[in-house]
Amino acid sequence: MKIPFNLEYQIDKSLREVPIEAAEFRKGIEFLKTEIAHLKGIEKARACSKLGSLQRIQGELVESLHSLHLAGTLLKTFSNPRLSIINSLRLAQTFQFQGELTEANTEYCALKRRLNQTLQIQTYMILYSNTEESTILTKVILN
């Protein structure tokens, strides 16, 4: 989805993202909120995750958590590991920005485990790509 507003940001001295044009950034968030109402399925999950990220950058941390949790709930219905990992990272960042370090650490650790499992599965599939076991594993992962 193309958002017709400037959503660029820069990194400040405290290593936080800061919108380059705050008013445009705010309009982009409002635009995305309106568009989400018309979306369904994986596109809605993707837009909610993006919205949560933008809200975090804007400093709207409670709203960010809400959007990211909604995206996480929607993602449970779909098989999209990449977006699920991105959403988990965004969620961990929002917890960190809120100062909820225990929750952030829990999310980061869960994310690390998932990434390690994904890497192990990908390595296995590369090594055994032409075997019956790989075909069975692929069916299990995709279903």
C-alpha positions in Angstrom: 0.0 0.0 0.0 1.3 3.4 -1.0 1.0 6.0 1.7 1.0 9.5 0.1 2.8 11.2 3.0 6.4 11.6 4.0 7.2 8.9 6.5 10.9 9.4 6.4 12.8 9.6 9.7 16.3 10.1 11.0 18.2 8.8 14.0 18.8 11.3 16.8 21.7 11.4 19.3 19.9 9.0 21.6 19.5 6.5 18.7 15.8 7.0 18.4 13.9 7.5 15.1 12.6 11.0 14.7 10.2 12.0 11.8 11.8 14.4 9.4 8.4 16.1 8.8 6.3 15.6 12.0 3.0 16.9 10.4 3.4 14.7 7.3 4.2 11.7 9.5 1.1 12.3 11.6 -1.0 12.5 8.4 0.5 9.3 7.2 -0.5 7.5 10.4 -4.1 8.9 10.2 -4.2 7.8 6.5 -3.1 4.3 7.4 -5.7 4.0 10.2 -8.4 4.9 7.8 -7.2 2.5 5.2 -6.9 -0.4 7.7 -10.7 -0.3 8.1 -11.1 -1.4 4.5 -8.5 -4.1 4.5 -8.9 -7.8 5.2 -6.6 -10.8 5.8 -2.9 -10.7 5.5 -3.0 -7.1 4.1 -4.7 -5.9 7.2 -2.1 -7.7 9.4 0.7 -6.1 7.4 -0.9 -2.6 7.7 -1.5 -3.0 11.4 2.2 -4.0 11.9 3.4 -1.0 9.9 1.0 1.3 11.8 2.4 0.0 15.1 5.9 0.8 14.0 5.0 4.3 12.9 3.1 4.9 16.1 6.2 3.9 18.1 8.3 6.3 16.1 5.7 9.0 16.8 5.9 8.2 20.5 2.4 6.8 20.7 3.5 3.7 22.6 0.1 2.5 23.9 -1.4 2.8 20.5 1.6 1.0 19.0 1.2 -2.0 21.3 -2.5 -2.2 20.4 -1.7 -2.2 16.7 1.1 -4.7 17.0 -1.0 -7.0 19.2 -3.8 -6.8 16.6 -1.4 -7.7 13.8 -0.1 -10.6 15.9 -3.6 -11.9 16.4 -4.3 -11.6 12.7 -1.1 -13.3 11.8 -2.0 -16.4 13.8 -4.5 -17.1 11.0 -1.9 -17.0 8.2 1.3 -18.7 7.4 3.7 -15.8 7.0 6.8 -16.4 9.1 8.6 -13.3 7.7 5.9 -10.8 8.7 5.4 -12.6 12.0 9.1 -12.2 12.8 9.0 -8.5 11.8 5.9 -7.9 13.9 7.6 -9.6 16.9 10.7 -7.4 16.5 8.5 -4.3 16.4 6.6 -5.4 19.5 9.9 -6.0 21.4 11.1 -2.5 20.3 7.9 -0.9 21.6 8.2 -2.7 25.0 11.8 -1.5 25.1 10.8 2.1 24.4 8.1 1.9 27.1 10.8 0.9 29.6 9.1 -2.5 29.9 12.5 -4.3 29.8 11.3 -7.6 31.1 8.6 -7.9 28.4 11.1 -6.6 25.7 13.7 -9.2 26.8 11.1 -12.0 26.7 10.0 -11.0 23.2 13.6 -10.7 22.0 14.5 -14.1 23.4 11.4 -15.7 21.8 12.3 -14.0 18.5 15.9 -15.4 18.8 14.6 -18.9 19.3 12.3 -18.6 16.3 15.1 -17.3 14.1 17.4 -20.2 15.2 14.6 -22.7 14.4 14.0 -21.1 11.0 17.7 -21.2 10.2 17.9 -24.8 11.2 14.9 -25.7 9.1 16.3 -23.8 6.1 19.7 -25.5 6.4 18.0 -28.9 6.6 16.0 -28.1 3.5 19.0 -27.0 1.6 21.1 -30.1 2.6 18.2 -32.5 1.9 16.3 -30.7 -0.8 15.9 -33.7 -3.1 14.8 -36.2 -0.5 11.5 -37.6 0.7 12.1 -36.2 4.2 12.5 -32.7 2.8 9.2 -33.1 0.9 7.4 -34.2 4.0 9.0 -31.4 6.1 8.0 -28.8 3.4 4.4 -30.0 3.6 4.4 -29.8 7.4 5.8 -26.3 7.4 3.5 -25.0 4.7 0.3 -26.4 6.2 
